[in-house]
């Protein structure tokens, strides 16, 4: 086993509540052509945490094939989400159902404002976060990229604040990186970019900003070749994280020769 000194790619795990992950890519399970494709994409992505939309999944295996039959819980942490909830009360009930059926305190909280934009409702999100935290849930909360709202959610006890890069399923990438940078400065919980990434460069960019992780679904599931895209997203997440840790060079207006004209090595002592 390589030591951190000898392994420049060494990294600390992503810790969310009571769980620890070496992969910083969280992957959803909707929109795939089949359960088998879902299973294969998850495996290729390298994820260790998968989201399940409780309101859209058959939770009763006796009623027929279920997505849960294709998720190996010895390999993946299941993160139930409250997708499709448009008020705090329904989101809270959905989280309680998920806890009972899936035996987990984890929940990805979504309280949406309307079915057209699928943007989060700030008041309902705050209300549901407060109630679920009081019930002992480990809440990862989907929110807008408003830094002050993110701060309020963290203060209420959310284990992770998850700002949208852009609207759900839009594939527009990270539209407001400065807001995410500010949010990361203001909270002491993991900031995970959630929603809107469309391709590998979007994931790499989010990670280069310093995000603790990226959660995506449509970017893989709706790609022309989902399994190939799963591999691309996996590699982009890793590359972006490594680039962030390494530290990019500063942007400069003019050129800076990488081979000095006087033959000296940059940083070396001048010749006598």
N, C-alpha and C positions, 0 to 999 in steps of 0.2 A: 504494500500500500504506500503510495507516494505521500511524503510529508508536504505541508503547505509551502515550505521553503523550496522544495524541489519541484513542486507542481504549480506553475503560474496560473493555472485555471481553477485553483482551489477557491471555494466560495463558502460562505455561511449558508445554512438552510433558511428557507422562508418559513417563519413561524407565525401561524394564525391561530390564536386561541390555544387549544390543547394539541394542535397538530403541527407537524414539522414536515416540510417538503424539500426535496433536492431539485425538483423541476419547478420552474416559476411560470409554467404555462398551465392555465386552467381551461378545460375544454367542455363545451356544452354537448348535448346529445340529441338535439332536435334537427329536423329538416333533412336527415339522411334518407337515402333511397330504401334502406332496409336495416334491420337490427344488426345483420352481419357486417354491413359496411360501417355502421357505428362502432361496433366492436373493434374492427380492424383499424379504423382511423384513430381511435383512442390509443391503441397499442403503439402505432407508429409515431404518434405525437409525443410520446414519452411522458404524458401528463400523469400526475398522481392524484389529481382531484377532478372529479367530473360533476357537472351540474345536471340536475334532473328537475324538469318542470312538473311539480306535483299535480297541478290541475289538468295536465295534458297526458298523463301517463297512467296506464292500467297498473294500479298497485296491488290488485288481487290476482295472483298467479293462477288461481283456480278458474278465472274467467277467460283464460286464453293466453296466448303469447304475450309476454311483457318485456319491456326494455330491460327491466331489472335482471332478467334471465341471462342477459348478455354483458352484464357488468360484474366482473369478478371483484368482490369486496375485499378479498385478501390482497388485491393489487391497487385498488383505488379507494380513496375517500369519497363517499357520495355526499355532494352538497345540494340538498333540495332547495329549489327556489320557488318564489311566489309569483312567477310570471303569470300574467293575465289578471292580476288583482288591481282594481282601480280605486280602492279605498282601504284605509287602515284596518278596519274590522275584518274584511275578507282576507287580507294578507296575514293577519294574526291567526285566524282560524286555519288557514292553509298551513302555516308553520306548525301549529299544534298537531294537525293531522300528520304531517311529515315526521314529526318527532315520535308520534305513537307508532306509525307504520314502519319507519326506517330505523328507529332506535338511535337517533342522533340529535344532539343539541345544536348542530350546525344549521344555519339557514342563510341563504342569500336572499335578502329582502328586496323586493321590488314592489313599490306602490306607484302605479302609472297614472298619468294625468288624463290621457285620452287615447283612444285606439288608433288615431291617425299618426301622431308623432311618437307615441310610446315614450315620451319624456317623463321623467320622474316627477311626481307631485311632492313638492317640498314639505307642505304641512302634514300630509298623510304619512310621509316617510319618517318625519320626526316623531309623530305620534306612535307609529308602529314600532320604531326602534326603541323608544322608551319602554313600552309595554313588554316587548320580547326580552330585552335585557333584564328587566325586573323579574321575568319568569325563568331566567337562567339560560336563555339561548346564547349561543355564540353567533353574533349577527355580523355578517358581511353585507354591507348596504350599498345598493346601487343608487347613485345620485348624479346630479348635474355636475359640471366642472366649476361650480361656484365655491371658491375656497372657504368662505365664511360658513356656508351650509355644511361643508365637510368638517369644519372645526366643531360645529354644534353636534354633529352625529358622533364624532369621536368622543366628545365630552359626555355624551349620553351612555357611552360604553361599548360602541361598535368595535368589533375586533379588526375590521378592515373597512376603509372607505374606498368605494369603487366608482370613480367618476367616469362618465361616458366620454370616450374619445370623440364620438359623433353619434348621431341617432342609431338605435339598434338596427342592425342589418343593412345599414346604408353603404358600407364599404368606403366611407370618405376618409378614414384614417383619423389621426389626432388633429383636430381643428384648432384647438386653443392650448398649445403647449405651455404658454406662460402661466395660465391658470393652474395647470397641474403642477408646475414647478413651485408656485406659491403654496399650493395645498400641501405639498410634501414638506415644505419648510415649517408649516404651522401645526401639523399633527404628529403624534408619536406612535401611530399605528400604521401597518402596511397600506400603501396606496396602490391599488391594482386597477389598471386601466381596463375598463369593461365596456364593450360594445363599439361597433363602427369600424373596426379594423378589417381591411379587405384583402391584404396581401402581406407577404413576409416583410417587406420594407416598413410597413406600418408597425408591425410588432417590434422590429429592431429599433425603430425610432422611439417608441414608447419606453423600451428598456433603456435606451441611451439617455433618456431624460432622467433616469433614476427611479422609475417605477419599480415597485417590489415584484410585480408580476403583471401578466396580461390574461384576461379571460375573453374567450371568443367562441363562436359557434358557426355563424353563417359563413365566415371567411373560409372555413374548411368544408362544411357540409354542402355549400352551394357552388363550390369551385367545379370547373369542368372535370378535373380529376381529384376528388377529395383526398385520396390516400397520398398522392404525390404532394398535395398542398399541406397535408398534416406533417409530412417530413420537413417541408420548407418552413412552416411555422415553428416547429421544434428547433431547427437550426438557427432561425432568426432570433428567437428568444434567447438562446444561449449566446449567440454572437453579440447581441445588443447588451446583454448583461456584462459580458467580458469587456466590451468597449467602454461601458460606463465605469467599471472598476479600474480599467487601465488609465483612463483620463485622456480625452482627445487633446490634440495640439490646439493652441489658440488660433483663431482666424486672424489673418493679416491682410492688409490691402495689397502689399507688394510681395514679390517673390523672395524666397530665402533659400539660397542654394544648399542642397543637401551634401554637396562635395565642395568644401572650401577651396578657393582658388590658390591659397598659399600652401596647400598641402597639409595643413594641420588638422588634427581631429578636434571637432567641436567639444569644448569642455576640457581639453587636455592642456597641460602647462605649455607656454610658448617656448620655442627653442632658444637656446642661448646664442 
